[in-house]
């Protein structure tokens, strides 16, 4: 069982580095949709990922459409503060793809509208705009892993 974390146009290298470490610890694959807001050689990206880079399978795409076309039968879930349902209200299948948008804007509105039934949110107080990207990934990824009874983890 492998879950897939998809970062669409991530902007902050430290967040992506932290997500690399989370993917390494969980066995999740990481999919990065360009453009990236940093170089993959960025020292902050490398430092945040520590020495876990060799434990993660990372894939790069030029667009969301390229990724979705590569996995036409994929189970896609889209994280957004605009969703009506909490992330805990979904049953995450094995090999699901968990999408997260860039730090300043989230996922594209047209993507959310065309997949509204698969949009998930993390509950928070109304005054808060959003959580840090790496924290949001960890929360939803670990819920999907919990539902899979942490298969393959010790």
Secondary structure in CASP SS format (residue, H / E / C, confidence):
PFRMAT SS
TARGET T0000
AUTHOR 0000-0000-0000
METHOD secondary structure of the structure
MODEL  1
X C 1.00
X C 1.00
X C 1.00
X E 1.00
X E 1.00
X E 1.00
X E 1.00
X E 1.00
X C 1.00
X C 1.00
X C 1.00
X C 1.00
X H 1.00
X H 1.00
X H 1.00
X H 1.00
X H 1.00
X H 1.00
X H 1.00
X H 1.00
X H 1.00
X H 1.00
X H 1.00
X H 1.00
X H 1.00
X H 1.00
X C 1.00
X C 1.00
X E 1.00
X E 1.00
X E 1.00
X E 1.00
X E 1.00
X C 1.00
X C 1.00
X C 1.00
X C 1.00
X C 1.00
X C 1.00
X C 1.00
X C 1.00
X C 1.00
X H 1.00
X H 1.00
X H 1.00
X H 1.00
X H 1.00
X H 1.00
X H 1.00
X C 1.00
X C 1.00
X C 1.00
X H 1.00
X H 1.00
X H 1.00
X C 1.00
X C 1.00
X E 1.00
X E 1.00
X E 1.00
X E 1.00
X C 1.00
X C 1.00
X H 1.00
X H 1.00
X H 1.00
X H 1.00
X H 1.00
X H 1.00
X H 1.00
X C 1.00
X C 1.00
X C 1.00
X C 1.00
X C 1.00
X E 1.00
X E 1.00
X E 1.00
X E 1.00
X C 1.00
X C 1.00
X C 1.00
X C 1.00
X C 1.00
X C 1.00
X E 1.00
X H 1.00
X H 1.00
X H 1.00
X C 1.00
X C 1.00
X C 1.00
X C 1.00
X C 1.00
X C 1.00
X C 1.00
X E 1.00
X E 1.00
X E 1.00
X E 1.00
X C 1.00
X E 1.00
X C 1.00
X C 1.00
X C 1.00
X E 1.00
X C 1.00
X C 1.00
X H 1.00
X H 1.00
X H 1.00
X H 1.00
X H 1.00
X H 1.00
X C 1.00
X H 1.00
X H 1.00
X H 1.00
X E 1.00
X E 1.00
X E 1.00
X C 1.00
X C 1.00
X C 1.00
X C 1.00
X C 1.00
X C 1.00
X C 1.00
X C 1.00
X C 1.00
X C 1.00
X C 1.00
X H 1.00
X H 1.00
X H 1.00
X H 1.00
X H 1.00
X H 1.00
X H 1.00
X H 1.00
X H 1.00
X H 1.00
X H 1.00
X H 1.00
X H 1.00
X H 1.00
X H 1.00
X C 1.00
X C 1.00
X C 1.00
X C 1.00
X C 1.00
X C 1.00
X C 1.00
END
